[in-house]
Amino acid sequence: MDLRSQRLKNLPESATIAMAVKARAMRQSGIDVISLSLGEPDFKTPDYIVEGTIREMRSGKYFGYPPVAGYLDLREAISNKFSSVNNLDYSPDQIVVSNGAKQSLANVFLSIIDPGDEVIVYTPYWVSYTSLIQLAGGTPVFVEGGLENDFKAPAAELEKAITDNTKAIIFSSPCNPTGSVFLQEELEEMAAVLQKHPNIVVIADEIYEVINFSGAHASIGTLDGMQDRTVTVNGFSKGFAMTGWRVGYIGAPQWLAKAAVKIQGQITSANSSIAQRAGFIALTGDSKTVTDKMANAYRTRRDFVHDLLSQIPGFKVNQPLGAFYFFPDISAHLGKGDIQTANDFCMYILNEAKVSLVSGEAFGAPDCIRISYAASEDNLRESVSRIRTAVEKLD
C-alpha cells in the first residue's frame, strides 16, 4: 500500500542535489569526478565570522530559543544593511530570518498563495521556485528569456503573462542559473508594467547580490510604487561563503513579514542561535573587504572560463554579469547518438569526462546546461578540457 501523499508524489527531487549525489557516489567508489553541479562557494567562511561567532557563543547568552523572526540586533543589522547598501527601507519588524533563503521563499509562498493563484516566474529560474509554488497550491506561469537577450525576458512579456489570477512574480538578479543581472533601466520597465497591477506581490531574490560584475546592484524595491509590495530575499550563503550555516532573510511589507513569522513558527520556529550570531558578525564586521575579495576571484574565473567554453564546438556562451554560473546552449549536440536531451548530455559528460553538470531542463531551459565556476582554477581548467575532449568525440 502506498501511503504517500499526492503532494509528495508530485514534488520533484532537486536536480542540482540529485546530480551532486551521483557525483559523490562515483567519487566514493574511487572515480576522479570534478563536480561543477552545486551552487556552493569553494571558499571557507571568513575567519572574522568564525572567530567572532565563537566569542559570541562563549558569552553564554545565546543558548535559549531565539525569537521566531530572529534576534533583534541581527534584524537591526539587516535593516541597516538594506538602507545603507540597497537604499531599501525595511524596519526590523519587517525582517524575518529563516533557515536559508529557500525557507524564506517557502514562507512567502505559503503566506500568499491559494489554489488557483498564479505566480509569474522569469525563466530560466532556480529549480525550487516552481516546486515551492506548487507545494503551496499555486500555478507557475513562465515568461522566457533566451540567450539572444541575455536570458532576460522583456517587460512586454511580463505584461502579456498577467491575468486576473496573478498573485505574484518572482525573479533572481544576479540570476541562478544564468548569471544574468537585471540593470536599473530593465527593472524600471518591469516596474512600469507592475504599477498597473497594484495587487501583485513582487519577490526579488537577491542572494547573489555581492557577486555582481555590472558595476552596481539594483533593487526593484527602491523604485516608485514598489516598496510596499516587494519582498527582497537575501542571505549569507553565497556572498559570505556560509552555505552550511543556513541563514536567509526577507525584507517585506509588514503584513507579509508577520504572516511569514506565523508560518515559520509552526514549521521550524527560529533559525539556530549560533547561525544567527554568525550572520550578525558577518554584517557588523569588515564584510566589504572579504566579499569584494571573493567576488574579484569569481570575476577572474568567469573571464578565463568564458574563453575556454567559447572554444568548445557547438557551445553558445554569453558573458554573465553576476553569480558564478555559465548557462551554455548545447542544442547543437542534441540528437547525436543517444543524446536526445540536456539530461542525456549531462549523463554523457559525467560518464565520459567525469565532470558533473546540471541539465537546463530543471531550470526551464531544455537546450542548456548549468556549469558552476565556484571551484579552483586548476579544477576549472581540467574540467573544461575534459568536457571539450568528450564533446569532440561526438562529431
C-alpha positions in Angstrom: 0.0 0.0 0.0 1.4 3.4 -1.0 0.6 5.8 1.9 2.5 8.7 0.4 0.6 11.9 -0.2 -0.2 13.1 -3.7 1.7 16.3 -2.7 4.8 14.2 -2.2 4.4 12.3 -5.4 4.0 15.5 -7.4 7.1 17.0 -5.8 10.3 16.6 -8.0 13.7 15.9 -6.5 16.1 18.9 -6.7 18.1 18.3 -9.9 21.2 20.0 -8.5 21.2 17.8 -5.4 20.4 14.7 -7.5 23.4 15.3 -9.7 25.7 16.0 -6.7 24.6 12.7 -5.1 25.6 10.8 -8.3 28.9 12.5 -8.5 29.6 11.9 -4.8 28.8 8.2 -5.1 31.3 7.9 -8.1 34.0 9.7 -6.1 33.4 7.4 -3.1 33.9 4.4 -5.4 37.3 5.8 -6.4 36.4 7.6 -9.7 38.0 11.1 -10.2 34.9 13.2 -10.7 35.0 17.0 -10.7 31.8 18.5 -9.5 30.5 21.7 -11.2 26.9 21.0 -10.3 26.3 22.6 -6.9 26.0 26.3 -6.4 28.3 26.3 -3.4 31.3 28.7 -2.9 34.6 26.9 -2.7 35.9 29.5 -0.2 35.8 28.9 3.6 33.7 31.1 5.8 35.9 34.1 6.5 37.9 33.9 9.8 36.4 37.0 11.3 33.0 35.4 11.2 34.1 32.1 12.6 36.1 33.7 15.4 33.5 36.2 16.2 30.8 33.6 16.4 32.9 31.5 18.8 33.3 34.6 21.1 29.5 35.2 20.9 28.7 31.6 21.9 31.2 31.6 24.8 29.4 34.6 26.2 26.7 32.2 27.4 23.9 34.5 26.1 22.7 32.5 23.2 21.6 29.1 24.3 17.8 29.6 24.6 15.1 29.7 21.9 15.6 32.8 19.8 12.6 34.9 18.7 10.9 33.3 15.7 11.7 36.2 13.4 15.3 36.3 14.6 17.3 38.2 17.2 16.5 41.9 17.3 20.1 43.0 16.9 20.5 40.8 13.8 17.3 42.2 12.3 18.6 45.7 13.1 21.8 45.0 11.3 19.9 43.6 8.3 17.7 46.7 8.3 20.8 48.9 8.3 22.4 46.9 5.5 19.2 47.3 3.4 19.2 51.0 4.0 23.0 51.8 3.5 23.8 49.3 0.7 20.5 48.9 -1.2 18.6 52.1 -0.4 15.7 49.9 0.8 13.6 50.9 3.8 12.7 47.9 5.8 12.4 48.3 9.6 13.5 45.4 11.9 9.8 44.3 12.3 9.7 43.9 8.5 12.5 41.4 8.5 12.3 37.6 9.1 15.4 35.5 9.5 15.0 31.9 8.3 16.9 28.6 7.8 18.3 29.7 4.5 16.7 31.7 1.7 14.9 28.6 0.5 12.8 28.6 3.7 12.3 32.4 3.3 10.7 31.7 -0.1 8.6 28.8 1.2 7.3 31.1 4.0 6.3 33.7 1.5 4.6 31.4 -0.9 2.7 29.6 1.9 1.6 33.0 3.2 0.1 34.4 -0.1 -0.9 31.6 -2.4 -4.3 29.8 -2.5 -5.3 27.1 -5.0 -5.9 28.8 -8.4 -3.4 31.6 -7.8 -0.7 32.1 -10.5 2.9 33.2 -9.9 4.8 34.5 -12.9 8.3 33.0 -12.9 11.1 34.5 -15.0 12.7 31.7 -17.0 15.4 30.3 -16.7 14.7 30.0 -13.0 16.2 28.5 -9.9 15.0 24.9 -9.6 13.0 25.2 -6.4 10.8 28.2 -7.4 8.2 26.1 -9.2 8.2 23.3 -6.7 7.6 25.7 -3.8 4.8 27.4 -5.7 3.1 24.1 -6.5 3.6 22.9 -2.9 1.7 26.0 -1.8 -1.1 25.2 -4.2 -0.3 27.7 -6.9 0.4 27.5 -10.6 3.7 28.8 -12.2 3.4 30.9 -15.3 6.5 31.4 -17.3 8.0 34.4 -19.1 11.0 33.2 -21.1 14.3 34.9 -21.7 16.7 33.4 -24.3 20.4 33.6 -24.9 19.7 36.3 -27.5 18.5 38.8 -24.8 21.0 37.6 -22.1 18.2 35.3 -20.7 16.2 38.3 -19.5 12.5 38.4 -20.6 11.5 41.9 -21.7 8.8 43.8 -19.8 6.3 43.3 -22.6 6.4 39.5 -22.0 5.6 40.2 -18.3 2.6 42.3 -19.3 1.3 39.5 -21.6 1.5 36.9 -18.8 -0.5 38.8 -16.2 -4.1 37.6 -15.6 -6.8 38.2 -13.0 -5.3 35.2 -11.2 -1.8 36.6 -10.9 -0.8 36.8 -7.3 3.0 37.4 -7.5 6.0 37.5 -9.7 9.5 36.1 -8.9 12.9 36.6 -10.4 16.5 36.5 -9.3 19.2 39.0 -10.0 22.0 38.1 -10.3 20.3 35.0 -11.6 20.8 31.4 -10.8 21.2 29.6 -13.3 22.3 32.1 -15.9 24.4 34.7 -14.1 22.3 37.5 -15.8 21.7 40.7 -14.0 18.7 43.0 -14.3 20.0 46.5 -14.8 18.3 49.6 -13.4 16.6 50.5 -16.6 15.3 47.0 -17.1 13.8 47.0 -13.6 12.2 50.4 -14.3 10.5 48.8 -17.3 9.3 45.9 -15.2 8.0 48.3 -12.5 6.1 50.4 -15.1 4.1 47.3 -16.0 3.5 46.3 -12.4 2.3 49.8 -11.4 -0.8 49.0 -13.5 -1.4 45.9 -11.3 -1.1 47.1 -7.7 -2.2 43.8 -6.1 0.7 41.7 -7.4 3.4 40.9 -4.9 7.0 41.2 -6.2 9.5 38.7 -5.0 13.1 39.7 -5.8 15.7 37.0 -5.0 19.0 38.9 -4.4 21.0 36.1 -2.8 23.9 36.6 -5.3 23.9 40.4 -4.8 27.6 40.8 -3.9 28.8 38.6 -6.8 27.8 41.3 -9.4 30.1 42.5 -12.1 27.7 45.0 -13.7 29.0 48.0 -11.7 26.1 48.4 -9.4 23.4 46.2 -7.9 19.9 47.4 -8.5 16.9 46.5 -6.3 13.3 46.8 -7.7 12.0 47.7 -4.2 13.7 51.1 -4.5 11.5 52.2 -7.5 8.3 54.2 -7.3 5.3 52.2 -6.2 7.4 49.0 -5.5 8.5 49.4 -1.8 5.2 48.5 -0.2 4.7 45.4 -2.3 8.2 44.0 -2.7 9.7 41.1 -0.8 13.5 41.2 -1.0 15.1 37.8 -0.4 18.7 37.6 0.6 21.1 35.6 2.9 24.7 34.8 3.7 25.3 31.6 1.8 26.8 32.9 -1.4 28.4 36.2 -0.7 29.8 35.2 2.6 30.6 31.5 1.8 28.2 30.4 4.6 26.1 27.7 2.9 26.3 25.3 5.8 25.2 28.0 8.4 21.8 28.2 6.8 20.8 31.8 7.3 18.5 33.6 4.9 16.2 36.5 5.4 13.5 38.7 3.8 12.5 42.3 4.0 8.8 42.5 3.3 5.7 44.6 3.8 4.8 44.3 7.5 1.7 42.2 6.9 3.6 39.7 4.9 6.5 39.6 7.4 4.0 38.8 10.2 2.5 36.1 8.0 5.9 34.6 7.4 6.6 34.5 11.1 3.3 32.7 11.7 4.2 30.1 9.1 7.8 29.7 10.3 6.6 29.4 13.9 4.6 26.3 13.1 7.3 24.6 11.0 10.8 25.2 12.4 10.5 28.1 14.8 13.6 30.3 14.8 16.9 29.9 12.9 19.7 28.4 15.0 21.1 30.8 17.6 24.7 30.0 16.6 24.0 30.7 12.9 22.2 34.0 13.7 25.3 35.2 15.7 27.4 34.3 12.6 25.1 36.4 10.5 25.3 39.3 12.9 29.1 39.2 12.9 29.2 38.9 9.1 27.2 42.2 8.7 28.9 44.2 11.5 32.5 43.2 10.7 34.7 44.0 7.8 32.3 42.5 5.3 33.1 44.5 2.2 36.7 43.6 2.2 36.1 39.8 2.3 33.1 39.9 -0.1 34.9 42.0 -2.6 37.9 39.6 -2.5 35.7 36.6 -3.3 33.8 38.5 -5.9 37.0 39.5 -7.6 38.2 35.9 -7.7 34.9 34.9 -9.3 35.3 37.6 -11.9 38.8 36.2 -12.8 37.4 32.7 -13.1 34.5 33.9 -15.2 36.8 35.5 -17.7 39.0 32.6 -18.4 36.3 30.0 -18.2 34.3 32.0 -20.8 37.3 31.9 -23.1 37.6 28.1 -22.6 33.9 27.4 -23.1 33.8 29.5 -26.2 36.3 27.2 -27.8 34.1 24.1 -27.3 32.4 23.1 -30.6 28.6 23.7 -30.6 28.6 25.6 -27.3 26.8 29.0 -27.4 28.0 31.0 -24.4 27.2 34.5 -23.2 29.2 36.6 -20.7 27.3 36.6 -17.4 27.3 39.7 -15.3 27.0 38.0 -11.9 26.7 34.9 -9.7 29.1 32.0 -10.5 27.4 30.1 -13.4 27.6 29.7 -17.1 24.5 28.5 -18.9 25.6 27.5 -22.4 23.2 26.4 -25.1 24.2 22.9 -26.2 21.3 22.3 -28.7 23.8 21.6 -31.4 24.7 18.3 -29.7 21.1 17.1 -29.1 20.1 14.3 -31.4 23.7 12.9 -31.7 23.7 9.2 -30.9 21.8 8.5 -27.7 21.9 12.2 -26.6 18.3 13.4 -27.1 18.0 15.8 -24.2 20.2 18.0 -22.0 19.8 15.4 -19.3 21.3 12.8 -21.7 24.2 15.2 -22.4 24.9 15.7 -18.7 25.0 12.0 -18.1 27.3 11.5 -21.1 29.7 14.2 -19.7 29.5 12.6 -16.3 30.4 9.1 -17.6 32.8 10.1 -20.4 34.5 13.2 -18.9 33.9 12.5 -15.2 32.5 16.1 -14.7 29.1 16.6 -13.1 26.9 19.4 -14.6 23.2 20.1 -14.3 20.7 19.9 -17.2 18.9 23.1 -18.1 15.6 21.2 -18.1 15.5 21.6 -14.4 15.7 25.4 -14.8 13.1 25.7 -17.6 15.6 25.8 -20.4 15.9 22.3 -22.1 18.6 23.3 -24.6 21.0 24.5 -21.9 23.2 23.2 -19.2 24.4 24.9 -16.0 28.1 25.0 -15.1 29.2 26.3 -11.8 32.6 28.0 -11.7 32.7 28.1 -7.9 35.7 25.8 -8.0 39.5 26.1 -8.0 41.2 27.4 -11.2 43.0 24.1 -11.6 39.8 22.1 -11.4 38.0 24.5 -13.8 40.8 24.3 -16.4 40.9 20.5 -16.1 37.1 20.0 -16.2 36.6 22.3 -19.2 39.4 20.4 -21.0 37.7 17.1 -20.2 34.3 18.4 -21.5 35.9 19.6 -24.7 37.5 16.3 -25.3 34.2 14.4 -24.7 32.2 16.8 -26.9 34.7 16.4 -29.8 34.1 12.7 -29.7 30.5 13.3 -30.6 31.4 14.6 -34.1 
